[in-house]
Amino acid sequence: MEGPLVVIGVGNILLRDDGVGVRAVEQLRAVVHEDPSAVPPDTRILDGGTALLGLLQELEHARGLVLVDATAFGPPAGSVTVRTGEQAVADGGPAHGITDFLFTARLLGCRPDEVSVVGVEVAEIDFGTDVSAPVALALPEAVMAVRRELWRMNDQVEARGAPVGAAGRSAGAMA
């Protein structure tokens, strides 16, 4: 399957830790700006905010999807979790409609086979634009988890014999 890998950061940046998904994709963009080979070729990095359903068209022809969001599953604040496959679809995220987004994408036939959700456990959901200290410390780990998932998905597609990157296509990400 040809097509981009898609990363979507989810959350409300006006509610402190709730915006961790958006903050993570901002940091990922900075990493990719410095080193385009930090992610597989043809990776799209998107700020989903709190309006995920508006991004369904971004999944058309995607070969993989990584969502990044705040979680409240119970581990200590700043814990990073990665859920893949059906676990990612079933668990989703607690606040931003990830499960509904993935279900709708499946109904419309645009959900990629490879789906992961990278979650960062929240400490504070309150008015403000900065994230709490535990979440701020977890952001580099979350970005690394996203990068690992992208490369895993890229390798899965290559292992199935599908072409990855066409001649003349630029390497690295598209923001």
Secondary structure, 3 states (H helix, E strand, C coil): CCCCEEEEEECCCCEHHHHHHHHHHHHHHHHHHHCHHHCCCCEEEEEEECCHHHHHHHHCCCCEEEEEEEECCCCCCCCEEEEEHHHHHHHCCCCCCHHHHHHHHHHHCCCCCCEEEEEEECCCCCCECCCCHHHHHHHHHHHHHHHHHHHHHHHHHHHCCCCCCCCCCCCCEEC
